[in-house]
Amino acid sequence: MAVRVVVMLISLYISLFVISGVVGRGGDGVGSGGSGIFKVQHKFGRQKRSLSAIKEHDSVRHGRNLAGIDLPLGGNGSPTDTGLYYTKIGLGSPSSDYYVHIDTGSDIFWVNCVECTNCPKKSDLGIKLQLFNPHTSPTAKMIGCDQDFCEAITEGPVPNCVAGARCQYTLSYGDGSANAGYFVQDLVKYDQVTGNLQTKSTNASVIFGCGISPSGNLAESQMATSGILGFGQSSTSMISQLASAKLVRKVFAHCLDSKNGGGIFAIGDVAQPRVKTTPLLPNQTHYNVNLETIKVGKDNITTDVKEKKTIVDSGTTLAYLPKNLYDPLISKILAGHSDLQVRTQERQYLCFQYQGSNVDNDFPAVTFQFENSLSLVVFPHEYLFEVQEYGRCIGWQNSDTLSKGTNDMIILGDLVISNKLVVYDLENQTLGWTDYNCSSSIMLRDDKSGSLFQVAAKDISSDATLFTERAATLALIIFMFLTLIL
């Protein structure tokens, strides 16, 4: 009788597991384009990680018929909770889902492919990893080295190109990690906004990389997603390809929720809330803006910040300043706290035990002032994050600790831009933001009808966690069953 009960439990659990995986999935279909949304999750979900892992991640990093696109977000911007944000996107025919890291600091969209022999087989994030197979997707096409896309990547004709040969690439990162592969073109499935809190599944043909040889952190399970979705502004990025095909506006926005995880990531015209903007600097690889002053409380940092490159990058966890800005910033933050025993942890983080009740009352806010009077305020509870064994650690970092070539840059990562709606308007070459509740919703304007559609926050990390919990429960039930019959 006990054996029969366990078997019934297994059958019931498998049924629930399968049903829950199907409910809520939209049907396949080819759309004419439009706005869309992406569900996004911070890479490390709700897992804790070391301070050294945070720095290691940041080193790696460096007449139309239009509607919106909704990308589901996963992740959490807290430095001790996660490392970056990821989304789920469909590829190929029939479509399969892939979890990829969303990165505004890079241009290329790539996923690991079947030829890869050393790609991670599992992820510590609790997400499913799989390899894309362009040979079994009837809609996949190889990109040749003589095609325009390949010449755009190499900024000119490919040396020694032979007709019919693959367009190959190698991406190198600051810590020595790399990914090499070749480019393919296939259908990418995403959610098109069709009404208030409503989407339909649609797809478009996009060129992306097929990774076959990762190295360094990209080959390890701790850092594992199935690829990277670059949202840079070059002609090779996915948003540029979709805009070139008259499928979307070249405008996107994100609201990264470090409090609850996930958030909002949408392509399209954000009608509400409106944000104040600053110009993007022309002819730049990254999203560079003109920083005019930095204030700590009411005090200006006197060093001329206008000579520094200032980059806004969702793929970076912390915030980095050149030494001649970092040193006075830290001094002003700690001024008046001679009683604190500040210690350097893991050779780079300044940490201390804080006995007060409210860091916002005891430490100054840091304000960045940009061209067009756009300001960005970072409060103490945002830049002083808690680490159990060290107390409070300062999120501001010296750019010298990153890879070569960044020591004179200001890089504003998730520490600064989380819990704000950030709008990248590449058509008008502006970047803007406003403080916002990233667990709420925004309004996108439908280009065809002029209607405003509500797009709500999502957190797909809970989906991944639920998947992991169900798998663990199923394993426990099977173990109980085997224990009873053996």
N, C-alpha and C positions, 0 to 999 in steps of 0.2 A: 504493500500500500504506500509506504514511504517513497519507494522508487517511483511509483506512478505519479505521486504528487510532485516530486522534483521534476520529472519529465514534463508534466503539465505546466509547471512554472517556467521551465526553459522555453516551451512552445509559446506561452503567453508573452514572455519577455521578448523573444525574437519578434513576435508579431508587433508588439508595441514599438520596438526599436525600428523596424522597417517602416511602419506607418508614420512615426514621427519624422523620419528622414524624407518622407514624400510630401506630407502636408505643408502647404505654404509655398511650394515651388511653382514658379510661373511656367507657362507653356513656351515651347520654342517658337520662334517666328522671326521673319525678316522685317525689320521696320525701316521706314524712310529716314529715321534718325531722330534727333531731338535732345532735349535736356535729359540728364540722367543722374542717378545717385549710386554711390558705392558704400556698402557697409564696411566699416573700418574698425580694426582692433589693434591695440598696441601690441607689438611683437611678443613680449614676454608675458602677455596676459596678466594674470594676477600672481605670477610667480615672483619671489624675491630673488635678487641677484647681488653680486658683490660690486663694490665701487670700481674695482679694476675692470670688470666686465663692461661697465658704462663707458669708461674711457676707451676701452678696446673697440667698442662699437663705433664711437665717434671718430676714431682714427680710420676705420674702414671706409667711412663714408666720403670721403670728400671727393532776288527771289528765292530765298531759301526757305526750306521747310524744317525748322529747328525746334527741338524740344529739349528737356533736361535729362541728365543721366544721374542716377542714384547709385553710388558705390557703397556697399555695406562696409562699415569700419569695425576694426577690432584693435584693442590695445588700450594702454593707459600711460599718460605722459609723466607720471611720477618717476623720478630717477631710480628709486629703489624698487619699483614695482614692475616696470617694463622697459623696453629699449627703443621701440619704434612702432609705427602703426602699419597694419596689414589689411588687405581686403581679399575678397573671394571673387574670382572672375572665371567665366566659362571660355573654353577654347576648343576648336575643332568641330568635326561632324562625325558622329553625334557629339554634342558638347559635354565636356567633363570639367569639373570645378578644380581650380588651382588657387592656393593661398599665396599671395605675393605681397611683398613689402612695398608700400607706397612711399615714394621719395621725390620731393620737389627739387632736390639737388642734383638729379641726374636725368638724362634724356632717353636712354634706351630701355625698352621693355623686353625682358627676357625670362624664359623659364627653362628649367633643366629638362633635357630630352633623353630618349631611350638609349642613345649611344653612350651615355655617361656610365662609367663603371665605378666611379668613386663618389657619386652624389649621395647625400644623406638619405638613409632609408626611413628614418623616423625623426620626429621633432620633439624637443623638450617642451614645446609650446602647447602640446595637446592637439595639434592640427594634423590632418592627413596630408602626407606628401605623396605625389605621384609624378611620373615622368611623362612628358608629352611625346606622342609618337606621330610625327608628320606623315609617315608612310602608310598609316592606316586611316587617315582622315582624307576622304575624297576631295575635300575643298582646299587642301594644303598645296601650296606651290613653292618651289625653291626659288630664292632670289639669286640671280647671277651677278658675278663681279662686274659685268658691263652695264648693269641697270642703274638708273638715276639714283635710287635710294643708296646703293653702295657707294657711288661717287660722292653723294652728300655726306656719308659717314667719313670717308677718307679725304674729303675736301678736294676732290679732283679725281682724274682717272686712276684706276687701281693698277699699280705696277705689275707687269707680267701677267695681266689678266688674259685668260683664254676663254673664248665663247663657250658658254655652258657650264663653266666652273662656278662653284658656290661663292657667295659673298660671305667671307669669314670675318670674325672680329675677335679681339682680345680686350677685355676690360681689366685694368689694373687698379688696385686700391692702395692707400697710403701705408698699410701695415704689411704689404707683401701679398695679400690675398688677390686672387684673380679669377676670372671666368672666361673661357674661350669657347667659341662655337660658330654657328653659321645662321644666316637669316632665312626665315620662311614667311610666307603670307598665308593667313587663314582667318576663319571667322572668330571674332571675339564677341561673346554674349554678355550683355549687361542689362540693367533695369532702366527702362525709359519712363520718365514721369508722364502720367496721363491724366491725373486729377489730384484732388486733395488726398494725401496719404495713399495714393494709388500709383502703381507702376505696372508695366507689362514687359515681358522679356523680349528683347530684340537683339540683333547682331549686326556687325559690320566687318568688312575685310580690313585687316591691319597687318603690317609687317612687324615681326618681333624676332628676337634672338632665340636660338635653340642651343642652350648651354650643354656642352659635353665634357668640359674639363675644368671643374672648380678646384681651387686650392686655398689653403689657409682656412680662415673662419668659415668660408662659404662651403667647405666640405665637412663641417662639423654639425652635429645634431643640435647643439645648444643654440646656434644662430640660424637654424634651418627654417626657411620658407621655401616654396617651390620656385621663387624667382623674385625679380624686382620690377615694379611698374614705375618707370621714370616719368615725372610730370614736369620736366624742364621745358623751356620755350623753343628749343631748336626744331627744325622741320622734321626730325626723325622721331620725336616723342609721339605717344599715342594721341594726345589731345590735338597736336598739330596735324596728324594724319586725318583724324575725324573732321576737323575744321576744314581742311583742304578739300575733303569730299563733300562739303556743304551739309554735314550731318549735325554739327553742334556749333555753338558759339565758342570762340576761343577765350572763354572765361570759366574759371572754376573757383571753388571755395571749400575751405575745410574749417571745422570746429572740433578741436581735439580735446576730449573730455578726460582730464587727469583725475577727476574726482570719482567718477563712476565707471570709466572705461568706455571705449568706442567713441562715438560722436557722429559728425556729419561730414560727408565728402560728396560734393555735387558739381556737375558740369552744367553751366547755364547762367543766365542773367539773374543775379540775386536782387529781388525787388524789396524785400524786407528781411532784416533791418538794413538800412543804408549805412554805408561806412565812409568815413573820411579817408582820402587817399594821398599818396605821395608818388612822384614819378619814379618809374624804374629807370636805372641808368642804361643808356643805349649800348648795344654791341658788347654785352656781357654774357658770359657762359651761365652764370647763376642769377638768382633774383637779387640784384644789387640795388641798394637804395642809398640816398644821401643823408647820412647822419650828421646833425649839426652840433648838438650838445648832449652831455650826460650829466645828470644831477643825482647826487646822493642826499636824500632829504632836500634841503634848500641850498646845498652847496654844489657849485659847478666843479667838474673836473677840468682843470685849466688847460690840459694838453689839447692841442688842435686835433679834433677827431675827424675833421673833414678830409684829411689826407689819407684816412684809413678806408679800406674796402669793407663795406658792411653787407653781409649776406643773410637773408632769411631762408632757413633750411629746415623743413620738417623731418628730414632724415637724421638730424643731429639731436642728441638728447639734452645736452647741457648748453651753456653759453660761454663763448670764448672771447677774450680781449687781449690785445697786445700788452706786453709787460708794462709799457709806460702809461697804460690806462688801468691795467689790472691792479698794480701796486697801490695807487692812490684810492682806487675803488674799495679795496679791502681795508685800507687804513681808515677811511671814513666810515665804513660799516661798523668796524670794531671800536671806533673812537668812543670814549666814555665807558668802556667795558674792560678796564684794566684788571678786574677781578677774575675774568674768564681765563681758564687755562686752555689756550688754543694749541692743539697738537696736529701735526701732519700725519695723516693716516694713509697707508698704502702708497707712501712717497709722493702724494700729490694733492690730497684733500685736506683742507683745513676744517677741523671738527672740534666741538666743545660740548660739555655738559651744560644744558640750559635748565635752570630751576624755576624760571618765571612761568606765568600762566598765559601770556599772549605775546608772541614774538612781534606782531605788528605794532604793539605799543612800545616795545623796547628797542627796536632796530628801525633804520630808515628805509623808506621805499627808494627804488632806483628808477629814474625816469629817463628814457631816451627820447630826444626831440629830433624829428625829421623835417625835411623840406615840406612846405605847405602847412606848417604848424601841426603836423600829425605827431602825437605823442604816444608812447608805449610805457605804461607803468608796471613795474614788477614789484610785488609786495614781499615783505620778509617771509611770510608763510609759503611763498612760492620758491624763493631762492635758498631758503634754509630748510633742507629736507632732513627727515629723521632717519637715522640708521641705528638699529637697536644697540649694537655694541659700542657705538661711538658718540651717540647723542645727536646733536644737530651738525650737519655738514654744509659748507657753503658751495652752492652750485656754480658760482662764477669761477672760470678757469683761465689759466694763462695759455694763450695761443701757442706758446713755445712748446707745450707738451703734446701738441698734435703733430701730424706728419709735416715733412718739409714743404716750404712754400706757403704755410699758413700763419707764420709767426707775426705777420703784420696785418692780419685780418681780424675783423669783428664778425663772429658767426653766432647768430641768434637762433637757437634750436628750440625744442619742445619746452624747456624750462621757461622760456619767455613767451612763446606763442600759444601754449595750451590755454584752454578756457577763454579763447577769443575767436570770433568769426573772422577769418582771414580771406580776403577776396583778391584773386589774381586776375586782373583784366588785361590780357595780352593784346587785345584789339586796340585799347587806348594806352597801353604800356604804363599801367598804374598798379600799385599794390596798396591795399588798405585793410583796416581791421577795426574792431570794436570789442570791448568786453562783452561776453555773452554767456548765457547758460547753455552749454553744449549738450545737455540732456533734453533740450526742448526741440524746437523746429524752426525752419526758415521758410520763406516764400520765394519760389522761382517763378519767373515770368515766361509763359509759353509764347514763343516767337510768332507762331502762326495765328493764334486766337487773341493774344494779349492777356489771357486769363492768368491769374495768380494761383499757383498750386502749392500746397503745404508739403514740405519734406521734413520728416521727423528723424531724430537721432536713432542710431542702431548700435548694438554691441554684439558682434559675432563671436567675441571671446567666450561669451556665455554658451553659445552653441558648441564651441570646441570643448569647453569644460564639461558640458552635458554629455557630449559624445564619449569623452574619456571616462566619466563616471558610469555611464551605462555599460561601457565595455568592461570596466572593472567589476561591476555588479554581475554581469553575465559570466565572467570568469569565475567569480565566487560561487555562483549557482552551479556551474559545471563541476567545480572542485567538490562541492557538497554532494553532488550526484555521484561522482566517482568514489568518494569516501564511503557512501552508503552501499554501493554495489560491490566494492572490493573487500 
